[in-house]
Amino acid sequence: MRIAICAFRQESNSFNPVPSGLDFYERGAIFEGQAMYDFAKEKQGTVGAMVEAVEKEGVKPEMLCFMSALSSGGPATDEVVDRFVERTTSLLKDCLPLDGLLVSLHGATVSESHEDVCGYILEKLREQVGPSVLISSSYDLHANITDRIQRNADFICGYQTYPHVDFYETGDRAARMLLDSLKGRIHARTYRTNVPMIVPAGSYTTLRGFFGDLIKQAHAMVDSGRILDFTVFQAQPWLDVKEIGASIITIGEDETQAKACGYELAKKLLDNREAFRQDLYTIDEVIRKAEANTTGKPMVLCDAPDSTNAGACGDSPAVLERIKALDSDVKAAFYLRDTPAVEALWDKEVGSVQHISLGGTLCRTFYGPVELDVKVVSKHNPEPEVSVAGSGRVVVVRWRNVDIVVLEYISGSGNPALYRNFGIEPEDYRLVNVKACTSFRTHYEPISCEICETNTPGAAAADLTVLDFRKLPKDRIFPFADISDYRIQEPAALR
């Protein structure tokens, strides 16, 4: 039995004006062959799980190409996608014939020329391996599962947790579907049920609430034997594309049961769509609440619209601007991406006061810079000095009672380590700004007094209606249109 593995990963945001070029992937991860194998085994993520599952069958996997951007960001350049396709198909040619192909994708990737990069990649791979080879693919929960993906994959397995913690488990599920099918242990098909809705990522979690209950219901379907596997895909909503929406994936040996489960989950998702609307604070309201915070724990201002995890630029100084406008003395911790500011401050003495323009260096669509007189607190050289990989040079400055971490790149935006690695302990502040949607809750809920979902500006706006969608079919998708009369169509089988 011959199995090959490849991976291409980045979550895109159509409203981020900065393209994700090859340098952004080089700062992330690019590996081939043995180097890909070593990286996968060390990281123990999705691809690592695929490798281990194949090896447990006594098979040495053929490692092709692994490309992953440093973080979510703007649309990938054509150079990036072309390089991955060229290298992967070239390596794949030397491995043929194959029995199966495992592909790890994000599923919400757009490029300069392709609205559906992952579907395009699968199509190119399918052309090369032929119709008889099984292809099993793993995805992020925020993947946009398209008709093109459906036509070219046999099995689709996505994350079942948000915040995402089941990377390894998802890779293992995708691999087991493939291997069990090749070994004749199962005879299953994958079914897709669509729901015409997109919702902001900060409006739900699998830990609690309606969406958590929906995931529990799906797990019960697996436990009872009705289906073998499922994923409830909530498409990343900041993609301005013609084809988008939520998708329920069910995998089963009994077609009737697999379709019924897909329909039940999709119907419940559709019927509860209003549960995903968010009540948002204004920035000023959160600042005033933080000023009155005497709990001894920080209040978290969730700056999700500028989350680099959601593909935004991470360079919004909007919260700083409002603290300044309100003449507030709140003790706060803040971070943003601003390479020109790092460059300007890098040769300045620690302790010196400098006039600096902060923010708005990448995106001017939603906000502009703020002018401040700051004190240089500390400077930090690039990794591996610090454990936040990919941050580049970092300068910490203080303005009034606000400590600001200024980075060349943002990685791990929802982890308090982003502050702690540069001498800032979030628990010592009344207000902590976090540019993340939901992933940060795992780390911040235990240490904060309150998390405030806030209506800040940015490319990952929580209020989707403020964004300038040009391609999205707003006339027939929630929350832009009334879809109360929509009737869920019969689940369709892949391939």
C-alpha positions as CSV (number, residue, x, y, z in Angstrom):
1,M,0.0,0.0,0.0
2,R,1.3,3.4,-1.0
3,I,0.1,6.6,0.7
4,A,1.3,10.2,0.1
5,I,0.8,13.2,2.3
6,C,0.9,17.0,1.6
7,A,-0.3,20.1,3.3
8,F,-1.2,23.7,2.4
9,R,-2.5,26.0,5.1
10,Q,-3.6,29.6,5.5
11,E,-6.8,31.3,6.5
12,S,-7.4,34.3,4.2
13,N,-9.3,37.6,4.8
14,S,-10.5,39.3,1.6
15,F,-10.5,42.7,3.4
16,N,-6.9,42.6,4.4
17,P,-5.1,44.8,1.8
18,V,-1.7,43.1,2.3
19,P,-1.2,40.0,0.1
20,S,0.4,37.0,1.8
21,G,3.5,36.5,-0.2
22,L,6.2,33.8,-0.2
23,D,8.1,35.6,2.6
24,F,5.0,35.1,4.8
25,Y,5.1,31.4,4.2
26,E,8.9,31.2,4.6
27,R,8.4,32.8,8.1
28,G,5.8,30.0,8.7
29,A,6.9,26.6,7.4
30,I,7.9,25.2,4.1
31,F,9.2,21.6,4.0
32,E,9.5,18.8,1.5
33,G,10.3,15.1,1.8
34,Q,12.3,14.0,4.8
35,A,12.3,17.6,6.2
36,M,8.5,17.5,6.1
37,Y,8.5,14.1,7.9
38,D,10.8,15.3,10.6
39,F,8.7,18.5,11.1
40,A,5.4,16.6,11.3
41,K,6.7,14.1,13.8
42,E,8.0,16.8,16.0
43,K,4.9,19.0,16.0
44,Q,2.4,16.2,16.5
45,G,-0.3,18.2,14.7
46,T,-2.7,17.2,11.9
47,V,0.0,16.0,9.5
48,G,1.9,14.3,12.4
49,A,-1.2,12.3,13.2
50,M,-1.5,11.3,9.5
51,V,2.1,10.1,9.5
52,E,1.6,8.0,12.6
53,A,-1.6,6.5,11.4
54,V,-0.1,5.4,8.2
55,E,3.0,4.0,10.0
56,K,0.8,2.0,12.3
57,E,-0.3,0.1,9.2
58,G,3.3,-0.8,8.5
59,V,3.5,1.7,5.6
60,K,6.1,4.4,5.1
61,P,4.3,7.5,3.8
62,E,5.5,9.4,0.8
63,M,6.1,13.0,2.0
64,L,5.4,15.6,-0.6
65,C,5.2,19.3,0.3
66,F,4.2,21.3,3.4
67,M,3.5,25.0,3.2
68,S,1.9,27.0,6.0
69,A,1.9,30.8,6.4
70,L,3.0,32.5,9.6
71,S,-0.6,33.3,10.4
72,S,-3.9,34.2,8.8
73,G,-3.7,37.2,6.5
74,G,-4.6,38.7,3.2
75,P,-5.1,36.7,0.0
76,A,-2.1,34.5,-1.0
77,T,-0.2,35.6,-4.0
78,D,-0.2,33.5,-7.1
79,E,3.5,32.8,-6.6
80,V,2.7,31.0,-3.4
81,V,-0.1,28.8,-4.8
82,D,1.8,28.1,-8.0
83,R,4.9,27.0,-6.0
84,F,2.9,24.6,-3.9
85,V,1.1,23.1,-6.8
86,E,4.3,22.8,-8.9
87,R,6.4,21.2,-6.2
88,T,3.7,18.9,-4.9
89,T,2.7,17.6,-8.3
90,S,6.4,17.2,-9.2
91,L,7.1,15.1,-6.1
92,L,3.8,13.2,-6.6
93,K,4.8,12.2,-10.0
94,D,7.7,10.2,-8.6
95,C,5.4,8.4,-6.2
96,L,2.8,7.0,-8.6
97,P,0.9,4.8,-8.6
98,L,-0.7,5.5,-5.2
99,D,-3.5,3.8,-3.2
100,G,-4.4,6.9,-1.2
101,L,-3.6,10.6,-0.7
102,L,-3.9,12.5,2.6
103,V,-4.1,16.3,2.2
104,S,-4.1,18.8,5.1
105,L,-5.8,22.1,4.1
106,H,-7.3,25.0,5.9
107,G,-10.3,25.4,3.6
108,A,-10.7,29.2,3.8
109,T,-7.9,30.3,1.5
110,V,-8.2,32.7,-1.4
111,S,-5.5,34.0,-3.7
112,E,-5.0,36.7,-6.3
113,S,-6.5,34.4,-9.0
114,H,-8.5,31.8,-7.1
115,E,-11.6,32.2,-4.9
116,D,-11.2,28.6,-3.8
117,V,-7.5,27.7,-3.4
118,C,-8.1,24.5,-1.6
119,G,-10.6,23.3,-4.2
120,Y,-8.1,24.2,-6.9
121,I,-5.3,22.3,-5.2
122,L,-7.5,19.2,-4.8
123,E,-8.5,19.4,-8.4
124,K,-4.8,19.5,-9.5
125,L,-4.0,16.5,-7.3
126,R,-7.0,14.6,-8.5
127,E,-6.0,15.2,-12.1
128,Q,-2.6,13.6,-11.4
129,V,-3.6,10.6,-9.2
130,G,-6.7,9.7,-11.3
131,P,-10.2,8.8,-10.3
132,S,-9.5,5.5,-8.5
133,V,-7.2,6.8,-5.8
134,L,-8.9,7.7,-2.5
135,I,-8.3,11.3,-1.3
136,S,-8.9,12.1,2.4
137,S,-8.5,15.7,3.5
138,S,-8.5,17.5,6.8
139,Y,-9.7,21.1,7.4
140,D,-10.1,23.9,9.9
141,L,-13.7,24.2,11.3
142,H,-13.8,27.5,9.5
143,A,-13.3,26.0,6.0
144,N,-15.6,27.0,3.2
145,I,-16.5,23.6,1.7
146,T,-17.2,24.2,-2.0
147,D,-18.6,22.2,-4.9
148,R,-15.0,21.9,-6.3
149,I,-13.8,20.3,-3.0
150,Q,-16.8,18.0,-3.1
151,R,-16.0,16.8,-6.6
152,N,-12.4,15.9,-5.8
153,A,-12.3,14.5,-2.3
154,D,-13.6,11.2,-0.9
155,F,-13.4,12.1,2.8
156,I,-13.5,15.4,4.6
157,C,-12.7,15.7,8.3
158,G,-12.6,19.1,10.1
159,Y,-11.9,20.3,13.6
160,Q,-14.7,19.6,16.0
161,T,-13.5,22.1,18.6
162,Y,-13.4,25.9,18.8
163,P,-11.1,27.1,20.3
164,H,-9.3,24.6,18.2
165,V,-7.5,21.9,20.3
166,D,-8.1,18.8,18.2
167,F,-5.4,19.2,15.5
168,Y,-3.9,15.7,16.1
169,E,-7.3,14.1,16.4
170,T,-8.5,15.6,13.1
171,G,-5.5,14.3,11.2
172,D,-6.0,10.9,12.7
173,R,-9.7,10.9,11.8
174,A,-8.9,11.8,8.2
175,A,-6.2,9.1,8.0
176,R,-8.4,6.4,9.6
177,M,-11.2,7.1,7.1
178,L,-8.7,6.5,4.2
179,L,-6.9,3.5,5.7
180,D,-10.0,1.7,7.0
181,S,-11.5,2.1,3.5
182,L,-8.4,0.8,1.7
183,K,-8.2,-2.1,4.1
184,G,-11.9,-3.0,3.6
185,R,-12.7,-2.3,7.3
186,I,-15.4,0.2,6.4
187,H,-17.5,0.9,3.3
188,A,-18.5,4.5,3.8
189,R,-19.3,7.7,1.9
190,T,-19.2,11.3,2.7
191,Y,-22.3,13.5,2.5
192,R,-22.5,17.4,2.5
193,T,-25.5,19.4,3.6
194,N,-25.4,23.2,3.0
195,V,-26.8,26.1,5.0
196,P,-26.7,29.6,3.4
197,M,-25.3,31.4,6.4
198,I,-22.1,33.0,7.6
199,V,-21.5,34.3,11.1
200,P,-18.6,36.0,12.9
201,A,-16.2,33.7,14.6
202,G,-16.5,35.4,17.9
203,S,-20.2,34.6,18.2
204,Y,-19.9,30.9,19.2
205,T,-17.7,28.3,20.8
206,T,-17.9,24.5,21.1
207,L,-17.4,24.8,24.9
208,R,-20.9,26.1,25.7
209,G,-24.1,27.5,24.3
210,F,-26.1,26.5,21.3
211,F,-23.2,25.6,19.1
212,G,-21.6,23.5,21.9
213,D,-25.0,21.7,22.2
214,L,-25.0,21.1,18.5
215,I,-21.6,19.5,18.6
216,K,-22.7,17.3,21.5
217,Q,-25.7,16.2,19.4
218,A,-23.4,15.2,16.5
219,H,-21.0,13.3,18.8
220,A,-24.1,11.4,20.1
221,M,-24.8,10.4,16.5
222,V,-21.4,8.9,16.2
223,D,-21.6,7.2,19.6
224,S,-24.9,5.6,18.7
225,G,-23.5,4.2,15.5
226,R,-25.7,6.3,13.1
227,I,-22.6,7.8,11.5
228,L,-18.8,7.3,11.6
229,D,-17.8,10.9,11.6
230,F,-19.0,14.5,11.3
231,T,-17.9,18.1,11.0
232,V,-20.0,21.2,11.4
233,F,-18.2,23.8,9.2
234,Q,-18.8,27.4,9.9
235,A,-17.2,29.1,6.9
236,Q,-14.8,31.9,7.7
237,P,-17.1,34.9,7.0
238,W,-14.5,37.4,5.8
239,L,-14.2,35.8,2.4
240,D,-15.7,37.9,-0.4
241,V,-16.4,35.0,-2.8
242,K,-19.3,33.9,-4.9
243,E,-19.7,30.5,-3.2
244,I,-19.8,30.4,0.6
245,G,-21.8,29.0,3.5
246,A,-22.0,26.6,6.4
247,S,-21.7,22.9,5.6
248,I,-22.5,19.8,7.6
249,I,-20.3,16.8,6.7
250,T,-21.4,13.4,7.7
251,I,-19.6,10.1,6.9
252,G,-21.4,6.8,7.2
253,E,-21.9,3.3,5.8
254,D,-25.7,3.7,5.9
255,E,-26.7,6.3,3.3
256,T,-30.1,6.9,4.8
257,Q,-28.7,7.5,8.3
258,A,-25.8,9.6,7.1
259,K,-28.1,11.9,5.1
260,A,-30.6,12.0,8.0
261,C,-28.0,13.1,10.5
262,G,-26.7,15.8,8.1
263,Y,-30.2,17.1,7.6
264,E,-30.9,17.1,11.4
265,L,-27.8,19.1,12.2
266,A,-28.2,21.5,9.3
267,K,-31.9,22.1,10.3
268,K,-30.9,22.9,13.8
269,L,-28.1,25.2,12.7
270,L,-30.5,27.0,10.4
271,D,-33.3,27.3,12.9
272,N,-30.9,28.8,15.5
273,R,-29.1,31.3,13.2
274,E,-30.3,34.3,15.3
275,A,-28.3,32.9,18.3
276,F,-25.1,34.0,16.5
277,R,-25.9,37.7,16.6
278,Q,-23.6,39.5,19.1
279,D,-24.3,42.2,21.6
280,L,-21.2,44.4,21.3
281,Y,-19.8,47.0,23.7
282,T,-18.4,50.3,22.3
283,I,-14.7,50.9,23.0
284,D,-15.6,53.8,25.3
285,E,-18.0,51.6,27.3
286,V,-15.2,49.1,28.0
287,I,-12.7,51.7,28.9
288,R,-15.1,53.2,31.4
289,K,-15.9,49.7,32.8
290,A,-12.2,49.1,33.2
291,E,-11.6,52.3,35.0
292,A,-14.1,51.2,37.6
293,N,-12.6,47.6,37.7
294,T,-11.5,46.9,41.3
295,T,-11.6,43.1,41.1
296,G,-7.8,42.6,41.0
297,K,-8.3,40.8,37.7
298,P,-8.0,42.3,34.2
299,M,-10.9,43.1,32.0
300,V,-10.3,41.9,28.5
301,L,-11.3,44.1,25.6
302,C,-11.9,41.6,22.7
303,D,-10.5,43.4,19.6
304,A,-11.6,40.6,17.3
305,P,-12.0,42.7,14.2
306,D,-8.3,43.3,14.2
307,S,-7.4,39.7,14.9
308,T,-4.5,38.3,12.9
309,N,-5.9,34.9,13.6
310,A,-8.9,36.0,11.5
311,G,-6.7,37.5,8.8
312,A,-6.8,41.1,9.8
313,C,-3.7,43.2,9.9
314,G,-3.2,43.6,13.6
315,D,-2.2,47.2,13.3
316,S,-5.3,49.0,14.6
317,P,-4.6,51.6,17.3
318,A,-8.3,52.4,17.7
319,V,-8.4,51.5,21.5
320,L,-5.4,53.7,22.1
321,E,-7.0,56.5,20.2
322,R,-10.1,56.3,22.4
323,I,-8.1,56.1,25.6
324,K,-6.4,59.3,24.5
325,A,-9.6,61.0,23.5
326,L,-11.3,60.1,26.8
327,D,-8.2,61.4,28.7
328,S,-8.3,58.1,30.6
329,D,-5.7,57.0,33.1
330,V,-6.7,53.3,33.0
331,K,-3.8,50.9,33.5
332,A,-3.8,48.9,30.3
333,A,-1.8,46.4,28.2
334,F,-1.9,46.7,24.5
335,Y,-0.1,45.3,21.4
336,L,-0.1,45.9,17.7
337,R,1.9,45.3,14.6
338,D,3.9,48.3,13.3
339,T,7.2,47.6,11.6
340,P,7.9,51.3,10.8
341,A,7.5,52.1,14.5
342,V,9.8,49.3,15.5
343,E,12.4,50.5,13.0
344,A,12.1,54.1,14.2
345,L,12.5,53.1,17.9
346,W,15.1,50.4,17.5
347,D,18.1,52.6,17.9
348,K,16.6,54.8,20.6
349,E,17.8,54.5,24.2
350,V,15.8,52.6,26.8
351,G,14.2,55.2,29.0
352,S,14.1,57.9,26.4
353,V,10.9,59.6,25.4
354,Q,10.0,59.6,21.7
355,H,7.2,61.0,19.6
356,I,5.8,58.3,17.5
357,S,3.0,57.5,15.1
358,L,1.5,54.1,15.9
359,G,-0.8,51.9,13.8
360,G,-2.4,52.2,10.5
361,T,0.7,51.3,8.5
362,L,-0.9,48.3,6.7
363,C,-4.6,49.1,6.7
364,R,-6.1,52.5,6.4
365,T,-9.6,51.3,5.3
366,F,-10.9,51.1,8.9
367,Y,-8.7,53.3,11.0
368,G,-5.7,55.6,11.0
369,P,-2.6,56.1,13.1
370,V,-2.4,57.7,16.5
371,E,0.3,60.2,17.6
372,L,1.8,59.6,21.0
373,D,4.8,60.6,23.1
374,V,6.1,57.2,24.5
375,K,8.8,56.0,26.8
376,V,11.0,53.2,25.5
377,V,10.8,50.4,28.1
378,S,12.6,47.5,26.4
379,K,13.8,46.0,23.1
380,H,13.8,42.4,22.1
381,N,15.8,40.8,19.4
382,P,14.2,38.3,17.0
383,E,13.6,34.7,17.8
384,P,14.9,32.3,19.1
385,E,15.4,34.7,22.1
386,V,11.7,34.7,22.7
387,S,9.3,31.8,22.5
388,V,6.7,33.7,20.4
389,A,7.8,32.4,17.0
390,G,7.7,34.8,14.1
391,S,7.4,38.1,16.1
392,G,10.6,39.6,14.7
393,R,12.0,42.6,16.5
394,V,9.9,43.9,19.4
395,V,9.9,47.2,21.2
396,V,7.9,47.8,24.4
397,V,6.9,51.4,25.1
398,R,4.8,53.1,27.8
399,W,2.3,55.9,27.2
400,R,0.7,57.3,30.3
401,N,-0.6,54.1,32.1
402,V,-0.6,52.0,29.0
403,D,2.2,49.5,28.2
404,I,2.3,48.8,24.4
405,V,4.1,45.9,22.7
406,V,5.0,46.9,19.2
407,L,5.9,44.0,17.0
408,E,7.0,43.4,13.4
409,Y,4.8,40.4,13.2
410,I,2.0,39.0,15.4
411,S,1.9,35.3,16.2
412,G,-0.1,33.7,18.9
413,S,-2.4,36.7,19.4
414,G,-4.7,34.9,21.9
415,N,-2.0,33.7,24.2
416,P,-0.9,35.7,27.2
417,A,2.7,34.7,26.3
418,L,2.6,37.4,23.7
419,Y,2.7,39.8,26.6
420,R,4.6,37.8,29.2
421,N,7.6,37.1,26.8
422,F,8.2,40.8,26.8
423,G,8.0,41.6,30.5
424,I,4.2,42.3,30.7
425,E,2.0,40.3,33.1
426,P,-1.6,40.7,32.0
427,E,-2.9,40.0,35.5
428,D,-1.3,43.2,36.7
429,Y,-3.6,45.5,34.5
430,R,-7.2,46.7,34.7
431,L,-7.6,46.5,31.0
432,V,-6.0,44.1,28.5
433,N,-6.5,44.4,24.8
434,V,-6.6,41.0,22.9
435,K,-6.8,40.9,19.1
436,A,-8.5,37.5,18.8
437,C,-11.9,36.0,18.2
438,T,-12.5,33.0,20.5
439,S,-9.2,31.1,20.8
440,F,-8.0,33.4,23.5
441,R,-10.7,32.4,25.9
442,T,-9.0,29.2,26.9
443,H,-6.1,31.3,28.3
444,Y,-7.8,34.4,29.4
445,E,-11.1,33.3,31.0
446,P,-9.3,31.8,34.1
447,I,-7.4,35.0,34.8
448,S,-9.9,37.8,33.8
449,C,-12.9,39.3,35.6
450,E,-14.8,39.8,32.4
451,I,-14.4,39.5,28.6
452,C,-16.0,42.3,26.6
453,E,-16.9,41.6,23.0
454,T,-16.2,45.0,21.5
455,N,-17.3,46.8,18.3
456,T,-13.8,47.8,17.1
457,P,-12.9,48.6,13.5
458,G,-11.0,46.1,11.3
459,A,-11.0,43.6,8.4
460,A,-12.5,40.9,10.6
461,A,-15.5,43.0,11.7
462,A,-18.0,41.3,14.0
463,D,-20.8,43.2,12.3
464,L,-20.5,41.7,8.8
465,T,-22.9,44.2,7.4
466,V,-20.4,47.0,7.6
467,L,-17.9,45.3,5.2
468,D,-17.8,46.1,1.5
469,F,-18.6,42.7,0.1
470,R,-18.6,42.8,-3.8
471,K,-18.9,39.1,-4.7
472,L,-20.8,37.6,-1.8
473,P,-24.4,36.6,-2.7
474,K,-25.9,38.9,-0.1
475,D,-29.4,38.5,-1.5
476,R,-29.6,34.9,-0.4
477,I,-27.4,34.4,2.6
478,F,-27.8,35.2,6.3
479,P,-27.2,37.7,7.9
480,F,-27.7,39.9,4.8
481,A,-31.0,38.3,3.7
482,D,-34.1,36.9,5.2
483,I,-33.8,33.1,4.7
484,S,-36.7,32.1,6.9
485,D,-38.3,30.4,3.8
486,Y,-35.2,28.4,2.9
487,R,-35.7,24.7,2.7
488,I,-32.6,22.5,3.3
489,Q,-31.8,20.5,0.2
490,E,-31.0,16.7,0.3
491,P,-27.5,16.0,1.4
492,A,-25.2,15.2,-1.5
493,A,-22.5,12.5,-1.7
494,L,-18.9,13.5,-2.5
495,R,-17.6,12.3,-5.8
